[in-house]
């Protein structure tokens, strides 16, 4: 019997294609399981500070709060209205928002329209802002976090200016 006849008459060679098919199926199942547990990609948030102002004087467009010397001489409350959207312009709901600086802090979550009112008033759960006796301006930092998005951090997001 020649070598070629021995090769064609050998039944052991049939196991190799079956083993390859089994390993391929098991590998595809393992790959599908790994792909299924990968979290969805995160996106950037678009944040806009719509209005800001000293609480008793009302809010103005923009991120600057102007206070008079008499109000700034003691701790005071400010209100800041922000809106948060995804890259496609849809509102980001239930995002945790924190505004802090100058001894004050305000926290809230965005509503169904992606909007949030932050208040440093103690009745709203915040703490009032204060400027030092020789301090004519100061800033507050804004941070926003929610699932599916990169955390948003903005230093000097709100500016508070004392006028004489």
C-alpha positions in Angstrom: 0.0 0.0 0.0 1.4 3.3 -1.0 1.6 6.5 1.1 -1.2 8.1 -0.9 -3.5 5.1 -0.4 -2.8 5.1 3.3 -3.7 8.8 3.5 -7.0 8.3 1.8 -7.9 5.3 3.8 -7.1 6.9 7.2 -10.3 7.7 9.1 -8.5 9.9 11.7 -8.4 12.8 9.2 -12.2 13.3 9.4 -11.9 14.5 13.0 -9.9 17.6 12.1 -12.7 19.5 10.2 -15.2 18.7 12.9 -12.8 20.0 15.6 -12.3 23.2 13.6 -16.0 23.8 13.2 -16.7 23.2 16.9 -13.9 25.5 17.9 -15.2 28.2 15.5 -18.7 28.0 17.0 -17.4 28.1 20.6 -15.2 31.1 19.7 -18.1 33.0 18.1 -20.3 32.4 21.1 -17.5 33.7 23.4 -17.0 36.8 21.2 -20.8 37.5 21.1 -20.8 37.3 25.0 -17.9 39.8 25.2 -19.5 42.2 22.8 -22.8 42.1 24.7 -21.2 43.3 28.0 -19.4 46.3 26.5 -21.1 49.4 27.7 -22.6 51.8 25.2 -20.2 54.6 24.1 -20.2 57.8 26.0 -20.9 61.2 24.4 -20.2 64.8 25.3 -22.8 67.1 26.8 -23.6 70.6 25.5 -24.1 72.9 28.5 -25.4 76.4 28.3 -25.8 78.9 31.2 -29.0 80.6 30.2 -29.5 83.1 33.1 -27.8 84.1 36.3 -28.5 86.6 39.0 -28.6 87.6 42.6 -31.8 86.1 44.0 -33.5 89.3 45.2 -32.7 91.2 42.0 -33.7 88.6 39.5 -31.8 86.9 36.7 -30.2 88.3 33.5 -29.0 86.4 30.4 -25.5 85.1 30.6 -23.2 83.8 33.3 -22.3 87.0 35.2 -24.0 88.0 38.5 -23.6 91.7 39.4 -24.2 92.6 43.1 -24.1 95.9 44.9 -21.8 96.6 47.8 -24.5 96.5 50.4 -25.7 93.0 49.3 -22.1 91.7 48.9 -21.2 92.8 52.4 -22.9 89.7 53.8 -23.6 86.2 52.4 -26.2 86.3 49.6 -28.0 83.8 47.4 -27.7 83.5 43.6 -29.8 81.7 41.0 -28.4 80.1 37.9 -30.5 78.5 35.1 -28.7 76.0 32.9 -29.7 73.7 30.0 -28.0 70.5 29.1 -28.3 68.7 25.7 -26.7 65.8 23.9 -24.7 66.3 20.6 -28.0 66.0 18.6 -29.7 68.7 20.6 -32.0 66.4 22.6 -32.3 67.3 26.4 -30.3 65.3 28.9 -32.6 64.2 31.7 -31.7 63.4 35.3 -28.2 64.8 35.1 -26.6 65.7 38.5 -25.5 69.3 38.5 -23.3 71.0 41.1 -22.3 74.7 41.3 -19.6 75.5 43.9 -17.3 78.3 44.8 -16.9 81.4 47.0 -18.2 79.4 50.0 -21.5 78.6 48.3 -22.9 75.5 46.8 -26.0 74.6 44.8 -27.1 71.1 43.6 -30.0 69.9 41.5 -30.9 67.5 38.7 -32.1 68.4 35.2 -35.7 68.0 34.3 -37.4 66.4 31.2 -36.4 69.4 29.1 -32.7 69.2 30.2 -33.1 72.4 32.3 -32.0 73.0 35.9 -32.3 75.9 38.3 -29.5 76.1 40.8 -30.0 78.2 43.9 -27.5 78.9 46.7 -30.4 79.7 49.0 -30.5 77.7 52.2 -34.2 76.9 51.7 -33.2 75.1 48.5 -30.6 73.0 50.2 -27.6 75.2 49.1 -25.3 77.5 51.0 -24.9 81.2 50.3 -22.1 82.9 48.4 -19.9 85.5 50.0 -17.2 87.9 48.8 -14.4 89.0 51.1 -14.2 92.6 52.2 -11.5 93.4 49.7 -12.8 91.0 47.0 -14.5 92.6 44.1 -15.0 89.5 42.0 -15.0 85.7 42.2 -16.0 82.6 40.2 -17.9 79.4 40.8 -17.2 76.0 39.2 -19.8 73.9 37.4 -19.8 70.1 37.2 -22.4 67.8 35.6 -22.5 64.0 35.5 -24.9 61.4 34.2 -24.9 57.9 32.7 -23.9 57.6 29.1 -22.0 60.9 28.9 -18.6 62.2 29.8 -18.5 64.2 33.0 -18.7 68.0 32.3 -16.3 70.2 34.4 -16.1 73.9 33.9 -14.0 76.1 36.1 -15.0 79.7 36.4 -18.4 79.0 34.9 -20.2 81.7 36.8 -18.6 85.1 37.6 -19.8 87.3 40.5 -18.9 90.9 40.4 -19.3 93.5 43.1 -20.2 97.1 42.0 -19.6 100.1 44.2 
